[in-house]
Amino acid sequence: MARHISARIKRLRPSATFKLDTAAKELQRQGVDVISFALGEPDFPTPKHICDAAAEAMAAGKTKYTPAAGIPELREAIAAKLSRELGHEYKPSQVVVSNGGKHALMNVWQCILEPDDEVIIIAPYWVSYADQVELCNAVPKVIPTTADTDFQPDLDDVRKALSPRTAAILINSPSNPTGAVLERGIIEALAQMAVEVDAWIVSDEIYRDILFDGRSHFSAAMVSEEVRERTIICDGVSKTYSMTGWRIGWLVAPEDVAKAAGNLQGQETSNPNSIAQWAALAALQGPQDCVEEMRAEFERRRDYIIGALAEIEGVKISKPGGAFYAFPEVSAFLEGQLEYNGQPIRDDLTLCEYLLHAARISVVPGSAFGADGYVRFSFATSLERIQEGIRRFREALGQ
């Protein structure tokens, strides 16, 4: 048969986060009061000065094509921000602005991976990592971690996974879905392994500005000059500035990688949205008090939800150091004592379906993140909704 869907696309799994959120929204559309903990999206409005910048850009006629890699002003601002924060001068020519952080990551994989290359990924991992790697006909090598070790990888496990085919080690700190912040020593060790096998380090730093308990961000690019030369940073405005729908992300990489990514993007999508680029520029160059206000509120919510979950018998929870996710282990409730549609619940997906329909709360199964027996709560919603949601959660678990 000549006409068919490619095998690589058939292997592609739908995003569990969007699937659960869609189901929750359909119930909401029917008038059901569903509390959604499913989607990693700040509930704050985009700050006014950013929206004003977008309106000004439209009024000024900045609605045409831009260079594929982004407007020079935004690339300069991103390079300047990174230079300040990492203590090394980055050039605008190392920056490619994309249609969101997810697009930036896909650009990276397309540019650095050959078929059958391997990428070290620490689990639990963001749902799209493994699928993106597989779309490039490469192989994810997954390193499991648990709440017992605060989701820090065992370095011996990482070393055993290295091979002549290792093309990259992926670092995501703070993490989605766990909120875990990798210890500096862990990042330094991972960086050294990348040097030893001549691999790239791909550092997804989209949550770098959402840190708790006085933590400061540490990037692999800060380890040494040798490491910086092989580190590709992906970031964006979605989480820090509550700009998820604006779809502006970027990669910062050695110039040969950035040039390749710009060429690729020119053939894929052309430029990111012109108006959103000017809004992102205002986000980076404007007042930053909004960032701290949102971060502080996330920390307040973190303190409540972790304390509340820890009080539930059978739930194991570690305290996230950043992002806006709680990732409790719920395997104690997957032994058949709960039922859904007349059948005992024995997996986290069925538990999530049960919670949606019985408790009217939407959470994401840990199996979507490579971690069976967990569920992810996004606490990017109001404290009042979190309190009510946890009450429903306890009740649904029989407590």
TIVOMAR-461563 format. One line per 10 residues: number of its first residue (from 1); for each residue x, y negated, z of C-alpha. Coordinates in Angstrom, 3 decimals. Example, Ala and Ser with C-alpha at 12.3 -4.5 7.8 and 13.67 -1.06 7.14 Angstrom:
1	12.300 4.500 7.800 | 13.670 1.060 7.140;
This chain:
1	0.000 0.000 0.000 | 1.574 -3.260 -1.142 | -0.402 -5.614 1.053 | 0.184 -5.144 4.768 | 1.106 -6.884 8.019 | 4.812 -6.649 8.793 | 5.929 -4.152 11.429 | 7.631 -6.843 13.514 | 4.390 -8.820 13.745 | 2.382 -5.728 14.615;
11	4.742 -5.173 17.548 | 4.057 -8.697 18.820 | 2.062 -8.798 22.067 | -0.442 -11.606 22.725 | 0.511 -13.993 25.525 | -1.007 -12.633 28.751 | -1.126 -16.104 30.277 | -3.251 -17.493 27.452 | -5.373 -14.326 27.290 | -6.347 -14.568 30.959;
21	-6.828 -18.330 30.745 | -9.103 -17.896 27.712 | -11.229 -15.355 29.572 | -11.461 -17.692 32.566 | -12.475 -20.624 30.381 | -15.193 -18.554 28.728 | -16.677 -17.815 32.154 | -16.380 -21.510 33.017 | -18.181 -22.369 29.788 | -21.001 -20.125 30.987;
31	-21.206 -22.148 34.187 | -19.219 -19.825 36.454 | -16.968 -21.573 38.992 | -13.607 -19.965 38.187 | -10.410 -21.122 39.883 | -7.586 -20.655 37.397 | -4.092 -19.890 38.639 | -3.170 -18.524 35.200 | -1.626 -21.281 33.127 | 1.663 -23.011 33.932;
41	0.374 -26.502 33.285 | 0.651 -29.437 35.720 | -2.767 -30.765 36.643 | -1.574 -34.378 36.838 | -2.398 -36.825 34.025 | 0.472 -37.865 31.812 | 1.843 -41.070 33.416 | 0.310 -44.256 32.023 | 3.541 -45.833 30.741 | 4.115 -42.755 28.572;
51	0.613 -42.892 27.101 | 1.015 -46.639 26.522 | 4.224 -45.969 24.569 | 2.345 -43.569 22.313 | -0.368 -46.163 21.658 | 2.266 -48.786 20.896 | 3.988 -46.411 18.477 | 0.736 -45.845 16.613 | -0.004 -49.572 16.500 | 3.485 -50.186 15.124;
61	2.944 -47.665 12.344 | 5.411 -45.088 13.655 | 3.239 -42.325 12.247 | 5.385 -41.093 9.355 | 7.936 -38.321 8.915 | 11.049 -38.544 11.052 | 14.366 -36.740 10.638 | 13.792 -33.002 11.141 | 15.962 -32.934 14.277 | 14.135 -35.892 15.849;
71	14.335 -39.666 15.931 | 17.845 -40.953 16.692 | 16.634 -42.900 19.729 | 15.266 -39.785 21.429 | 18.304 -37.662 20.612 | 20.504 -40.402 22.069 | 18.388 -40.547 25.241 | 18.527 -36.765 25.705 | 22.303 -36.737 25.209 | 22.694 -39.615 27.675;
81	20.506 -37.880 30.292 | 22.484 -34.660 30.056 | 25.811 -36.516 30.119 | 24.804 -38.234 33.366 | 23.512 -35.109 35.038 | 26.139 -32.589 33.973 | 29.209 -34.801 34.073 | 30.240 -34.197 30.476 | 29.684 -36.336 27.401 | 27.110 -34.900 25.019;
91	26.583 -36.344 21.546 | 23.235 -36.961 19.830 | 24.474 -34.670 17.057 | 24.269 -31.796 19.572 | 20.534 -32.371 20.130 | 17.629 -30.967 18.122 | 14.131 -32.081 19.165 | 11.485 -29.422 18.579 | 7.774 -28.748 18.838 | 7.975 -27.791 22.510;
101	10.435 -25.769 24.560 | 9.159 -22.474 23.155 | 10.009 -23.640 19.641 | 13.477 -24.732 20.805 | 14.133 -21.239 22.136 | 12.931 -19.593 18.947 | 15.235 -21.858 16.955 | 18.128 -20.703 19.137 | 17.450 -17.003 18.631 | 17.046 -17.437 14.894;
111	20.394 -19.184 14.718 | 22.536 -16.913 16.914 | 21.133 -13.377 16.587 | 21.812 -10.678 14.022 | 19.754 -7.471 13.735 | 20.490 -5.054 16.617 | 22.244 -7.717 18.693 | 21.446 -7.506 22.396 | 20.282 -10.224 24.805 | 20.560 -9.822 28.578;
121	17.252 -10.912 30.168 | 16.625 -10.973 33.921 | 13.192 -9.681 34.945 | 10.701 -10.880 35.918 | 10.954 -13.021 32.796 | 8.773 -15.516 30.966 | 6.398 -13.640 28.681 | 7.802 -14.897 25.365 | 11.507 -14.140 25.888 | 11.515 -10.468 24.921;
131	9.043 -10.920 22.069 | 11.045 -13.756 20.545 | 14.219 -11.686 20.659 | 12.452 -8.731 19.059 | 11.049 -10.976 16.315 | 14.676 -11.561 15.334 | 15.138 -7.778 15.126 | 17.392 -7.926 18.166 | 17.159 -5.970 21.423 | 16.266 -7.304 24.897;
141	18.329 -5.635 27.641 | 16.264 -6.174 30.785 | 17.801 -6.419 34.274 | 15.119 -5.814 36.943 | 15.024 -7.731 40.229 | 12.635 -7.688 43.179 | 11.209 -9.980 45.830 | 13.373 -8.194 48.410 | 16.466 -9.935 46.983 | 14.689 -13.202 46.123;
151	14.849 -12.098 42.479 | 18.652 -12.505 42.311 | 20.134 -10.016 39.807 | 22.550 -7.289 40.871 | 25.740 -8.253 39.046 | 26.755 -4.610 38.721 | 23.514 -3.966 36.830 | 24.275 -6.855 34.496 | 27.813 -5.646 33.867 | 26.591 -2.129 33.057;
161	24.200 -3.599 30.484 | 26.963 -5.420 28.596 | 28.124 -3.916 25.315 | 29.926 -4.907 22.112 | 26.459 -5.885 20.806 | 25.791 -8.392 23.610 | 25.139 -11.689 21.828 | 23.704 -13.746 24.682 | 22.895 -13.862 28.376 | 19.658 -15.695 29.130;
171	19.399 -17.788 32.304 | 16.128 -19.330 33.516 | 16.505 -21.219 36.791 | 14.153 -22.217 38.353 | 12.324 -19.206 36.987 | 8.979 -18.633 35.424 | 7.261 -16.525 36.831 | 8.975 -16.270 40.230 | 10.101 -19.838 40.984 | 13.427 -18.329 42.058;
181	16.537 -20.502 41.801 | 19.636 -18.518 40.908 | 22.477 -18.891 43.368 | 25.454 -20.857 42.085 | 27.720 -17.827 42.503 | 25.350 -15.722 40.387 | 25.352 -18.293 37.580 | 29.143 -18.543 37.702 | 29.452 -14.749 37.517 | 27.026 -14.507 34.595;
191	28.980 -17.237 32.822 | 32.238 -15.366 33.327 | 30.699 -12.193 31.898 | 29.599 -14.133 28.831 | 33.179 -15.311 28.369 | 34.498 -11.773 28.730 | 32.279 -10.359 25.984 | 32.324 -13.541 23.860 | 28.569 -14.058 24.187 | 26.404 -17.152 24.231;
201	24.684 -18.403 27.369 | 21.141 -19.577 26.666 | 19.973 -21.662 29.631 | 16.250 -22.404 29.793 | 16.114 -25.416 32.131 | 12.532 -26.549 31.618 | 11.889 -26.591 35.410 | 15.186 -28.244 36.359 | 13.462 -31.300 37.888 | 11.020 -29.297 40.027;
211	13.174 -28.155 42.942 | 12.325 -27.821 46.630 | 14.023 -27.954 50.031 | 16.601 -30.518 48.914 | 18.064 -28.318 46.174 | 19.919 -29.830 43.226 | 20.098 -28.317 39.781 | 23.142 -26.296 38.745 | 23.598 -25.477 35.069 | 25.911 -22.904 33.549;
221	27.287 -25.784 31.485 | 28.781 -27.153 34.715 | 30.948 -24.074 35.378 | 33.894 -24.956 33.127 | 34.795 -26.382 29.727 | 35.174 -22.854 28.382 | 31.665 -21.959 29.500 | 30.144 -25.238 28.322 | 31.373 -24.550 24.787 | 29.231 -21.412 24.647;
231	26.168 -22.731 26.529 | 22.960 -23.695 24.766 | 20.492 -25.635 26.938 | 16.746 -25.676 26.240 | 14.500 -28.209 27.958 | 11.563 -30.533 27.311 | 9.077 -32.983 28.778 | 6.151 -30.596 29.337 | 6.633 -29.698 32.999 | 8.602 -32.666 34.364;
241	6.272 -35.339 32.981 | 3.009 -33.365 32.693 | 3.158 -33.543 28.899 | 2.342 -29.957 27.909 | 0.093 -30.881 24.985 | 2.519 -33.403 23.524 | 4.759 -30.518 22.373 | 8.219 -32.037 22.694 | 11.150 -29.838 23.651 | 14.790 -29.725 22.633;
251	17.966 -27.739 22.509 | 21.430 -29.089 23.246 | 24.213 -26.974 21.791 | 27.636 -26.990 20.174 | 27.405 -29.003 16.974 | 27.520 -26.029 14.607 | 24.519 -24.443 16.351 | 22.643 -27.755 16.474 | 23.256 -28.331 12.770 | 22.008 -24.834 11.953;
261	18.911 -25.341 14.119 | 18.189 -28.673 12.447 | 18.437 -27.060 9.026 | 16.176 -24.220 10.147 | 13.596 -26.597 11.570 | 13.637 -28.594 8.351 | 12.396 -25.490 6.563 | 10.025 -24.347 9.324 | 8.070 -27.355 10.538 | 9.911 -30.511 9.466;
271	9.939 -32.976 12.354 | 8.107 -32.808 15.681 | 5.132 -35.129 16.087 | 6.400 -38.672 15.549 | 4.123 -40.326 18.120 | 4.936 -37.746 20.789 | 8.641 -38.383 20.218 | 8.232 -42.060 21.095 | 6.213 -41.053 24.156 | 9.005 -38.667 25.207;
281	11.519 -41.487 24.821 | 9.459 -43.602 27.217 | 9.335 -40.655 29.634 | 13.120 -40.349 29.723 | 13.898 -44.076 29.812 | 10.981 -45.340 31.914 | 10.398 -45.265 35.685 | 11.032 -41.866 37.281 | 8.995 -42.271 40.468 | 6.210 -40.234 38.849;
291	8.573 -37.263 38.634 | 9.304 -37.345 42.362 | 5.630 -37.823 43.237 | 4.647 -34.721 41.288 | 7.591 -32.707 42.631 | 6.711 -33.602 46.224 | 3.086 -32.570 45.714 | 4.185 -29.256 44.193 | 6.349 -28.648 47.264 | 3.389 -29.355 49.560;
301	1.275 -26.887 47.629 | 4.132 -24.351 47.639 | 4.341 -24.507 51.413 | 0.625 -23.832 51.774 | 0.200 -21.020 49.242 | 3.304 -19.089 50.327 | 2.252 -19.290 53.971 | -1.284 -18.208 53.141 | -0.174 -15.273 50.984 | 2.333 -14.138 53.606;
311	-0.518 -13.776 56.101 | -2.352 -11.232 53.931 | -1.607 -7.697 55.048 | -0.093 -5.676 52.201 | 1.173 -8.696 50.239 | 4.932 -9.257 49.963 | 6.046 -12.743 48.953 | 9.354 -14.604 48.652 | 9.574 -18.384 48.930 | 10.210 -19.988 45.516;
321	12.882 -22.665 45.365 | 11.418 -24.449 42.350 | 8.837 -24.548 39.531 | 5.174 -24.106 40.532 | 4.645 -20.365 40.772 | 4.080 -17.847 43.547 | 4.799 -14.236 42.585 | 3.524 -11.871 45.278 | 3.971 -8.114 45.145 | 0.553 -6.451 45.390;
331	1.454 -2.798 44.765 | -0.169 -1.868 48.112 | -3.532 -2.633 46.479 | -2.937 -0.442 43.427 | -3.486 2.895 45.138 | -7.156 3.297 44.280 | -8.724 1.720 47.352 | -10.304 -1.026 45.200 | -12.610 -0.320 42.270 | -13.427 -2.131 39.033;
341	-16.206 -0.960 36.696 | -16.571 2.160 38.834 | -12.934 3.170 38.452 | -10.111 2.982 41.031 | -7.648 0.145 40.405 | -4.120 1.463 39.839 | -2.393 -1.216 37.772 | -1.893 -4.968 37.990 | -3.795 -5.792 34.779 | -6.937 -4.097 36.045;
351	-6.486 -5.850 39.380 | -6.397 -9.211 37.588 | -9.547 -8.347 35.657 | -11.209 -7.364 38.930 | -10.151 -10.627 40.593 | -11.502 -12.653 37.678 | -14.947 -11.069 37.747 | -15.322 -10.213 41.447 | -13.545 -13.173 43.043 | -13.752 -15.724 40.206;
361	-10.019 -16.422 40.297 | -7.668 -16.074 37.348 | -4.114 -14.819 37.935 | -1.624 -13.162 35.570 | -0.406 -9.560 35.921 | 3.263 -9.092 36.727 | 3.550 -6.457 33.993 | 3.306 -9.292 31.450 | 6.587 -10.559 32.896 | 8.314 -7.178 33.034;
371	7.431 -6.623 36.714 | 4.680 -4.100 37.404 | 2.886 -4.439 40.722 | 3.057 -8.222 41.014 | 0.708 -11.067 40.082 | 1.537 -14.679 39.288 | -0.248 -17.615 40.872 | 0.393 -21.024 39.319 | -0.088 -23.641 42.019 | -0.379 -26.414 39.454;
381	-3.855 -27.205 40.706 | -5.195 -29.180 43.643 | -4.557 -28.076 47.217 | -8.307 -27.833 47.798 | -8.708 -25.431 44.876 | -5.705 -23.425 46.049 | -7.235 -23.068 49.531 | -10.547 -21.878 48.131 | -8.806 -19.557 45.665 | -6.764 -17.872 48.382;
391	-9.924 -17.446 50.460 | -11.532 -15.648 47.514 | -8.379 -13.583 46.986 | -8.374 -12.400 50.609 | -12.057 -11.552 50.442 | -11.627 -9.565 47.208 | -8.834 -7.532 48.814 | -11.176 -6.610 51.655 | -9.697 -9.021 54.207;
